[in-house]
Amino acid sequence: MSSRNAAAAAALLLALAACDRGRPSRAAEVHDAPPAAPPAALTALAGALENRTNDSLPPGPGKDLLLRTCTTCHAATLITQQRKPPAEWAKTVDKMVAWGAPLDSTERQGLIDYVAAIHSTP
Amino acid sequence: MTDPSPPLLDRRSFVLASLAAAGGVMASRLLAQSSRPGLVIRNPRPLDAETPFEALAEWQTPNELFFVRSHFGPPAVFPARWTLTVDGEVARQTVMDLAELRRLPAVTVPVTLECAGNGRGLMALPSTSGVQWQRGAVSNAVWTGTRLSNVLERAGIRPTAAHFWMEAADSGGPRVPKFLRSIPREVAMRDALLVWEMNGEPIPLLHGGPLRLLVPGWYGMASTKWLTHVHARPTESDNNFMAKGYRYGDGGPVERMAVKSLIAQPLEGARVRAGTMRVAGVAWSGGGGIRQVELSVDGGRSWRPARLTGRDEATAWRTWEADLPVSRPGRYTVRARATDRTGATQPDTAATNPGGYGNNSIHAVSFDVVA
C-alpha cells in the first residue's frame, strides 16, 4: 500500500505542478517535495512477510474467507499473532463487520471458528 | 553469473536476515549488508515495526531505525498544499500552511516516543489483541517545529476550549472510525509541539510527515501523525480510540509513559570473556526524567547504581552504563531498574490489563561468561 500511496503522491505532485506553472507560489518557501517514502527494501520485506503469512495459513474454506474479508484492510499477520478464545474472536469479527468488513451473516461463524483454530493445536 | 540474493530484495543494499516464526509470532527484520540491523516487522500492512535492540544503545535513533506504528496506511500528501486548521471554540478559525507555521518561533527538542502497547507480547494475558510488540516500540529523535500554543494563541482559544481534538489525513474504510485523539488544554498549551523535522530532515512519510503533533511524556498514540485539524472543544473526544481504546483494566485512560529501562548491551544470549562486562541501555519516563538506574545480577536481591550518561532532558530518554565484574565463567542474568524524578520505580512484573498497555516490567538479560 505504501508504494501505491507513494506513486499516487508522485502523480498528484506532477498534476499540481502542471496546474501551478507560471503562477507564483509560496511552495518555494517550504520543503515541497513529498516526505521520504518508506525504503524500497522495507516495503519489499513487508510484502514478503505478508505473502509468507498467507501461504502458511491452514488450508480450508476459512482461509479463503479470511483472505477475502480481512486482508482488504490489513495483513493476515495481524491476525495470526493474536491468540484469543472463540468468544473474543466473535467480538473482534463483529467489530470488523460494523467497520465494513465484507462478511455475510452466514459466513460469520465459519470465520470465527477458523481464526480461533489457527493456534488451537500445539 | 549466479546471484545468490534472496527473492524480492535488492542485494546491493540489504539482505534478508531472517523470516522466523517464533512462538507463533512471525517477525521479519532487515539487515544491512554492513551487518547493521534494521527494523523488526511485527505487522507488514499497515506497517508496525520495532527498533532493533542494537540501536537502543544510542541516544538518538536514526530515522530509518525509528519504530513505526500505523493504525492505517499513510495518506497521500502534498506539502506545498498542506494546511493546519484550528476551529471550534476559538475567536478566529485559523488556517495556516507549512510556510506560515515555519515563521512561528521554532524549537528543537529531543522527544522519546513509546507505543502504549510496547511489551504487550511479553505480558501474560489469557487473550491477546492487536500488535504483539516485544520491547522495541520505543525510540528517541530530535524534532524541530513550534509550540502548539503559538498556533492556539493566534486562533484565540475561548475559555470553553477544554480539550483539543487532533484530526489527521489518514483513514480506514468509509465505516472505520478515524483515529482521532484529544488532549486536555493544559497539556496542549504547555507541552504539545507541532513538528516538521525529525533528526534534521523533513519528517518521513511513515513518521507523520509533513506535519505531526508531539505530546512529550505521553505514550505515542497522543502524537498524531499527518495532522490537519485541531478542533477546540468543551469535552474530550468521544472517538473509538479515546472512549474504548487505550484504556487500562479499571477504565482509566492510557496517557503518560510509565518509568522503564531497557538493556541494549549485552544482547540476550551473548558470550563474553571473563573480566569486566559493560552493560548499557536507556531509561525513560513520562514523569519528567530519570533519577537513577540500578542493576542486579543476583535475581533482584541486591542492586548497584549505573552511571547516567549523555544528555539529561525531561522529554527524552537517558542513556546509562555500568561495568560489572564477571570473573567466574557461567551464566549470568542482569536486571535493570529505573526510578524517575517523581520517585516511581519499575516493578518486577507490571500489572496486566486486557489491552496489554504500559508494560514496564524490569528487563532481564542472560549472557554467558567464558574463560
Interface residues (C-beta under 8 A of the other chain):
Chain A: M1 S2 N5 A6 A8 A9 L12 L13 L16 S25 R26 A27 E29 V30 H31 D32 A33 P34 P35 A36 A37 P38 P39 A40 A41 L42 A44 L45 A46 G47 A48 L49 E50 R52 T53 S56 T72 C73 H74 A75 T77 L78 T80 Q81 Q82 R83 K84 P85 E88 T92 A98 W99 G100 H119
Chain B: P7 L8 L9 D10 S13 F14 L16 L19 A21 G24 V25 M26 S28 L30 G38 L39 I41 R42 N43 P44 R45 P46 L47 A49 N63 E64 G73 P74 P75 A76 V77 F78 P79 A80 R81 D97 L98 A99 R102 G121 P126 S127 T128 S129 G130 V131 Q132 G172 G173 P174 R175 V176 P177 W196 E201 P202 I203 P204 L205 L206 G209 P210
